[in-house]
């Protein structure tokens, strides 16, 4: 599994820069990677519901309630990136009546259970998710290191055209499809083509 330094070095390789031993190295490459890597990593985690970066948790109820609209406030986990599913009962169907506000999840439910993308350790990422992250990092560091807009545009094209779509597609195929949702979509599709 790729470490933070592995990801930085893969990104540096894409922009034809020399490798680093640590983000604390006294080099321009290390300083630029250190400046961008955490931001890029969290951005990429927010863009997709990566299976390798998901957790389930029952949220703690806050002692204060929202001023209006919602009846309850729950504290989000410290490693939280984004909610992917919200339940009042893990045996039930996902719900969509909630709102994120700062470090809290607001709803009208006293119980809140979530599936969420979290800031997973670098070493736990799927290899295709690693590729998405190091490409995104290469795009971020390309201009500060190389001042080469054509290289940056090539990397953006590769990222948008193949790297990110392939990784997200493969990741999304490793999930159970809800038979009710699937059949309702198929039935609606059949009705529209027959009608």
Phi, psi and omega per residue, in radians:
X1 nan 2.508 -3.053
X2 -1.365 2.347 3.064
X3 -1.561 3.048 3.081
X4 -1.010 -0.726 3.129
X5 -1.186 -0.679 3.075
X6 -1.017 -0.794 3.139
X7 -1.090 -0.781 3.114
X8 -1.045 -0.767 -3.118
X9 -1.228 -0.595 3.054
X10 -1.127 -0.718 3.088
X11 -1.126 -0.768 3.111
X12 -1.072 -0.664 3.097
X13 -1.086 -0.648 3.129
X14 -1.144 -0.477 3.137
X15 -1.829 0.298 3.076
X16 1.011 0.719 3.063
X17 -1.918 2.755 -3.112
X18 -1.281 2.677 -3.126
X19 -1.230 2.824 3.071
X20 -2.104 2.781 3.096
X21 -1.622 -0.580 -3.086
X22 -2.624 2.707 3.033
X23 -1.211 -0.203 3.116
X24 -1.630 0.006 3.094
X25 -0.931 2.614 3.083
X26 -1.561 1.227 3.128
X27 -2.552 2.730 3.108
X28 -1.076 -0.699 -3.128
X29 -1.024 -0.807 -3.129
X30 -1.161 -0.766 -3.127
X31 -1.093 -0.741 -3.133
X32 -1.204 -0.756 3.095
X33 -1.063 -0.786 -3.142
X34 -1.064 -0.670 -3.130
X35 -1.104 -0.662 -2.997
X36 -1.808 -0.414 -2.884
X37 -1.071 -0.799 -3.108
X38 -1.165 -0.719 3.117
X39 -1.088 -0.827 3.140
X40 -1.084 -0.742 -3.118
X41 -1.054 -0.848 -3.132
X42 -1.157 -0.650 3.086
X43 -1.065 -0.783 -3.125
X44 -1.185 -0.593 3.073
X45 -1.146 -0.584 -3.141
X46 -1.290 -0.369 -3.023
X47 -1.384 -0.209 -3.058
X48 -2.705 2.719 3.097
X49 -1.565 1.221 -3.093
X50 -1.026 2.185 3.128
X51 -1.075 -0.576 -3.105
X52 -1.329 -0.092 -3.103
X53 -2.272 0.670 3.120
X54 -2.083 2.585 3.073
X55 -2.401 2.912 3.030
X56 -2.130 2.430 3.139
X57 -2.697 2.490 2.968
X58 -1.548 2.186 -3.039
X59 -1.489 2.546 3.079
X60 -1.345 2.392 3.110
X61 -1.339 2.272 3.064
X62 -1.311 2.690 -3.135
X63 -1.339 -0.395 3.115
X64 -1.759 2.617 3.132
X65 -1.873 2.732 3.103
X66 -1.068 2.645 -3.096
X67 -1.124 -0.586 3.126
X68 -2.783 2.973 3.127
X69 1.221 -0.915 -3.085
X70 -1.833 2.574 -3.115
X71 -1.591 -0.375 -3.045
X72 -2.414 2.680 3.067
X73 -2.268 2.314 3.128
X74 -2.133 2.477 3.140
X75 -1.356 2.222 3.080
X76 -1.394 2.644 -3.141
X77 -1.083 2.694 -3.110
X78 -1.167 -0.423 -3.136
X79 -1.692 0.235 -3.067
X80 -1.133 2.373 3.012
X81 -2.011 -0.899 3.116
X82 -2.861 2.609 3.095
X83 -1.369 2.342 3.022
X84 -1.882 -0.573 3.085
X85 -2.566 2.588 -3.129
X86 -2.276 2.282 -3.121
X87 -2.329 2.657 2.911
X88 -1.702 -0.316 3.118
X89 -2.541 2.155 -3.087
X90 -1.091 -0.276 3.084
X91 -1.488 -0.223 -3.080
X92 -1.594 -2.939 3.135
X93 -1.565 2.641 3.097
X94 -1.072 2.611 3.135
X95 -2.030 2.832 -3.141
X96 -2.211 0.268 -3.117
X97 -1.728 1.299 3.105
X98 -2.649 2.961 3.103
X99 -2.599 2.441 3.037
X100 -1.575 2.337 3.066
X101 -2.413 1.835 -3.085
X102 1.080 -2.192 3.142
X103 -1.659 0.371 -3.074
X104 -2.244 2.680 3.001
X105 -1.929 2.186 -3.124
X106 -1.830 2.445 3.110
X107 -2.792 -3.109 3.026
X108 -1.831 0.339 -3.112
X109 -2.000 2.313 3.126
X110 -1.232 -0.425 3.128
X111 -1.922 2.338 3.111
X112 -2.390 2.054 3.069
X113 -2.050 2.322 -3.118
X114 -2.254 2.645 2.833
X115 -1.823 2.277 -3.040
X116 -2.510 2.679 2.998
X117 -1.423 2.281 -3.130
X118 -2.111 2.881 3.116
X119 -1.329 1.448 -3.120
X120 -1.174 2.565 3.043
X121 -1.029 2.517 -3.108
X122 -0.891 -0.706 -3.062
X123 -1.202 -0.110 -3.121
X124 -1.747 -0.020 -3.093
X125 -1.257 2.504 2.984
X126 -1.069 2.554 -3.123
X127 -0.979 -0.615 3.121
X128 -1.281 -0.571 3.046
X129 -1.172 -0.658 3.061
X130 -1.008 -0.773 -3.116
X131 -1.093 -0.707 3.099
X132 -1.066 -0.768 -3.112
X133 -1.163 -0.796 -3.095
X134 -1.247 -0.518 3.017
X135 -1.155 -0.776 3.125
X136 -1.087 -0.687 3.102
X137 -1.148 -0.728 3.116
X138 -1.045 -0.693 3.107
X139 -1.107 -0.742 -3.116
X140 -1.177 -0.640 -3.061
X141 -1.611 -0.226 -3.041
X142 -0.980 -0.917 -3.068
X143 -1.233 -0.751 3.110
X144 -1.077 -0.563 -3.123
X145 -1.564 -0.707 -2.961
X146 -1.921 -0.372 -3.061
X147 0.930 0.716 -3.036
X148 -2.134 1.677 -3.085
X149 -1.204 -0.575 -3.133
X150 -1.187 -0.669 3.064
X151 -1.124 -0.761 3.127
X152 -1.039 -0.774 3.133
X153 -1.113 -0.651 3.086
X154 -1.116 -0.760 3.113
X155 -1.118 -0.730 3.102
X156 -1.065 -0.747 3.127
X157 -1.085 -0.784 3.112
X158 -1.135 -0.738 3.140
X159 -1.069 -0.899 -3.086
X160 -1.280 -0.547 -3.054
X161 -1.469 -0.576 -3.035
X162 -2.409 -0.860 -2.988
X163 -1.056 -1.053 -3.087
X164 -1.172 -0.822 3.138
X165 -1.047 -0.711 3.133
X166 -1.122 -0.827 -3.121
X167 -1.085 -0.766 -3.117
X168 -1.197 -0.667 3.107
X169 -1.107 -0.884 -3.124
X170 -1.047 -0.763 3.130
X171 -1.078 -0.722 -3.083
X172 -1.266 -0.328 3.119
X173 -1.394 -0.113 -3.132
X174 -1.703 0.552 -3.137
X175 -2.223 2.612 3.084
X176 -1.236 2.369 3.057
X177 -1.623 2.286 3.106
X178 -1.193 2.033 -3.066
X179 -1.041 -0.609 3.129
X180 -1.157 -0.787 3.127
X181 -1.136 -0.731 -3.124
X182 -1.103 -0.811 -3.106
X183 -1.195 -0.603 3.115
X184 -1.172 -0.642 3.089
X185 -1.166 -0.776 3.137
X186 -1.111 -0.783 3.135
X187 -1.068 -0.725 3.119
X188 -1.132 -0.684 -3.132
X189 -1.171 -0.762 3.132
X190 -1.127 -0.756 3.127
X191 -1.056 -0.723 -3.100
X192 -1.221 -0.548 3.138
X193 -1.437 -0.475 3.133
X194 -1.511 -0.381 -3.033
X195 -1.514 nan nan
